[in-house]
Amino acid sequence: MTTIGLLYPGHSAEGDFPRIEIMLDSDIRLPLFHTGIGEDTHTVEALREMGSAERLAAGVEDLRLAGAEALVWACTGGSFVYGREGAHEQIATLARAAGLPASSTSFGFAHAVREVGATRVAIAATYPEDIAVLFARFLEAAGIEVVATRGSGIITAAEVGGWDARLVKELAVAGDHPDADAVLLPHTALHTAAYIPELEELLGKPVLTANQVTVWEGLRLVDRRLWEPALGALFATREPPPGVTETRGIVVRE
């Protein structure tokens, strides 16, 4: 059995993870360890507080006791708002505290874009525009070309957690761009696990969503590759595209 511990803020779309665990139908376990979110508003200040070392540390000990082999900070906004260097230090701190390989959803997106062979992406975000732009800058710092960025102006994770399939599809379509090789939906508060094949059929290209990417990133950390096309193009490949060199993220050796 492989156990990947997920530090997840709040409760907005936590149901995606047991759904994904069932879809994978393997020996993978994805226990969630909730962290506090403080003020539920999508501002830089609130997101930085959500991703603070003090808040994340609260879930680390329980995660270790659960026998996790790796951990992922299952939050995008609470990572990329620190910038690439700050986000790297954030997961380095987590890795040192847990003594485990660690990463975050934000870094997972950067790795997943390369996994599906994309070089140019469009961002379809529920965030306010200024927060969506920060995610674009994070990806650009990783060498990924962002051809379009759409923010939806949603202020709280609670509201995003209530979106249904129709709203998710409308978001993806509105955020797509003809020059994009893939479309990214970056919010872990958004339910997407049940809709990914429909989204990809609708857009005719890979769609990467936050909770899907979070699980894939955890599997990458422990060198597990699982085939599950119901989770989209990201889970329909077994080997990285030619020329892609993988990194495992932050790894702590005791």
ChimeraX attribute file (.defattr): number of C-alpha atoms within 10 A of each C-alpha:
attribute: neighborCount
match mode: 1-to-1
recipient: residues
	/A:1	7
	/A:2	16
	/A:3	20
	/A:4	26
	/A:5	28
	/A:6	28
	/A:7	23
	/A:8	24
	/A:9	26
	/A:10	18
	/A:11	16
	/A:12	19
	/A:13	23
	/A:14	19
	/A:15	11
	/A:16	18
	/A:17	21
	/A:18	14
	/A:19	12
	/A:20	21
	/A:21	16
	/A:22	12
	/A:23	15
	/A:24	18
	/A:25	11
	/A:26	11
	/A:27	10
	/A:28	18
	/A:29	19
	/A:30	18
	/A:31	19
	/A:32	20
	/A:33	21
	/A:34	18
	/A:35	21
	/A:36	17
	/A:37	19
	/A:38	13
	/A:39	13
	/A:40	16
	/A:41	16
	/A:42	21
	/A:43	18
	/A:44	17
	/A:45	12
	/A:46	18
	/A:47	24
	/A:48	17
	/A:49	17
	/A:50	24
	/A:51	26
	/A:52	15
	/A:53	14
	/A:54	11
	/A:55	17
	/A:56	23
	/A:57	17
	/A:58	15
	/A:59	20
	/A:60	22
	/A:61	12
	/A:62	15
	/A:63	22
	/A:64	17
	/A:65	8
	/A:66	14
	/A:67	13
	/A:68	20
	/A:69	20
	/A:70	26
	/A:71	32
	/A:72	29
	/A:73	28
	/A:74	31
	/A:75	25
	/A:76	25
	/A:77	26
	/A:78	26
	/A:79	28
	/A:80	29
	/A:81	25
	/A:82	20
	/A:83	16
	/A:84	20
	/A:85	11
	/A:86	13
	/A:87	22
	/A:88	20
	/A:89	15
	/A:90	22
	/A:91	25
	/A:92	20
	/A:93	17
	/A:94	25
	/A:95	23
	/A:96	16
	/A:97	15
	/A:98	22
	/A:99	18
	/A:100	22
	/A:101	24
	/A:102	29
	/A:103	30
	/A:104	29
	/A:105	31
	/A:106	31
	/A:107	25
	/A:108	24
	/A:109	24
	/A:110	19
	/A:111	22
	/A:112	24
	/A:113	24
	/A:114	19
	/A:115	21
	/A:116	22
	/A:117	16
	/A:118	18
	/A:119	15
	/A:120	20
	/A:121	26
	/A:122	25
	/A:123	28
	/A:124	27
	/A:125	26
	/A:126	26
	/A:127	25
	/A:128	17
	/A:129	15
	/A:130	14
	/A:131	20
	/A:132	24
	/A:133	20
	/A:134	18
	/A:135	25
	/A:136	22
	/A:137	18
	/A:138	23
	/A:139	22
	/A:140	15
	/A:141	14
	/A:142	13
	/A:143	12
	/A:144	18
	/A:145	17
	/A:146	21
	/A:147	17
	/A:148	19
	/A:149	21
	/A:150	22
	/A:151	19
	/A:152	15
	/A:153	15
	/A:154	16
	/A:155	15
	/A:156	18
	/A:157	23
	/A:158	17
	/A:159	14
	/A:160	21
	/A:161	17
	/A:162	13
	/A:163	15
	/A:164	13
	/A:165	14
	/A:166	9
	/A:167	12
	/A:168	21
	/A:169	19
	/A:170	12
	/A:171	19
	/A:172	23
	/A:173	15
	/A:174	15
	/A:175	20
	/A:176	24
	/A:177	20
	/A:178	11
	/A:179	12
	/A:180	20
	/A:181	20
	/A:182	25
	/A:183	29
	/A:184	23
	/A:185	23
	/A:186	25
	/A:187	25
	/A:188	28
	/A:189	28
	/A:190	26
	/A:191	25
	/A:192	24
	/A:193	21
	/A:194	15
	/A:195	18
	/A:196	22
	/A:197	17
	/A:198	15
	/A:199	23
	/A:200	19
	/A:201	12
	/A:202	13
	/A:203	18
	/A:204	11
	/A:205	18
	/A:206	24
	/A:207	29
	/A:208	26
	/A:209	27
	/A:210	25
	/A:211	27
	/A:212	26
	/A:213	29
	/A:214	28
	/A:215	23
	/A:216	22
	/A:217	31
	/A:218	29
	/A:219	21
	/A:220	21
	/A:221	22
	/A:222	16
	/A:223	9
	/A:224	13
	/A:225	14
	/A:226	17
	/A:227	14
	/A:228	16
	/A:229	15
	/A:230	18
	/A:231	24
	/A:232	24
	/A:233	19
	/A:234	25
	/A:235	20
	/A:236	15
	/A:237	16
	/A:238	12
	/A:239	10
	/A:240	14
	/A:241	13
	/A:242	8
	/A:243	7
	/A:244	12
	/A:245	10
	/A:246	11
	/A:247	10
	/A:248	15
	/A:249	20
	/A:250	19
	/A:251	18
	/A:252	15
	/A:253	8
	/A:254	6
